[in-house]
Amino acid sequence: MSLMAQVCGFVLCLFVGALGLTIIVYIWNGKIDLSALLSEANGQASMSRFQLLIFTFVIAISLFEMVEMRVNATGFPDIPNGVLTLLGISASTYAVGKGISYSQPQLMKPKASGDGDGDVDGSDADAAAAAAQAAASQAAVHAATAQQAVQQTATNAARAQQAADQATGGQT
Amino acid sequence: MSLVRVLHFELLGFLCLLAAVVLFKIVTRQVNLEGLITHKDGSDQVSPERIQLLLATLAASATYFSQVASNTSGRLPDISPQWLYLLGGSSGIYVAGKAWVTYNIKKRGLGGSS
């Protein structure tokens, strides 16, 4: 039984270590993308997300330190009401801020579609006009090419018809 | 070395590495911080409510860390009500400012479309 517990503990240690290492490596390589960790709906950074991130790390590391001090004690250390209230305030701020952000569709414009300021201004209109002009000129080129192809096809059909008529006349 | 110690070092290493990687990505701008302390109404002006929330957050975090570092009782130190009032008020100001800016954008948008 003791040997079994040792083996299970060893496997658990390996699993937790491999899991943690994999997560860290994936974050470092960019396979787990953290670029939008603090971003709002419009792509700009959010103060409430930043606050929640800081408090989460502070409380997590503090709690871990307390667990380490309680080597001889049993059970999980009690979390004071003040800490719970602090995390509640931070999470509520985040939730309300998210609600406000998503209540305004203009603020939800992705950054790539504009200049990132969350509103429709002159630079956005200019960029849209330039893109539309480029698309129109490209469509005109495609239309001319298609027209040439149609004319070529009609010419080939006429020639084929003439050849067929000549062949029919020769046989009769 | 017992398995408990191994597990302890694993978890401590994971937490510290995670914090270090996130901090590194923030410092090297791989995590987007653009607009963290500015208004979101297109003016790009510095927002006072965001500045005060940032300062209150950093002050509260540093204070709590110092309490944890000096604590030897093995229990998480409690946070005084004064700090909670401060953070609650600071967060309230931030949310109110955000709502006000959003309301103004909405009003401006409706006025421009009519």
Interface residues (C-beta under 8 A of the other chain):
Chain A: Q6 G9 F10 L12 C13 V16 G17 G20 L21 I23 I24 I27 W28 L34 S35 A36 L37 L38 S39 E40 N42 G43 Q44 A45 S46 M47 S48 F50 Q51 L53 I54 F55 F57 V58 A60 I61 S62 L63 F64 E65 M66 E68 M69 R70 A73 P77 D78 I79 P80 N81 G82 V83 T85 L86 I89 S90 S92 T93 V96 G97 I100 S101 S103 Q104 Q106 L107 G116 D117 G118 D119 D121
Chain B: L3 V6 L7 H8 E10 L11 L12 G13 F14 L15 C16 L17 L18 A19 V21 V22 K25 Q30 V31 N32 L33 E34 G35 L36 I37 K40 D41 G42 D44 R50 L53 L54 T57 L58 A60 S61 Y64 F65 V68 N71 T72 G74 R75 L76 P77 D78 I79 S80 P81 W83 L84 L87 G88 S91 Y94 V95 K98 A99 T102 I105 K106 G109
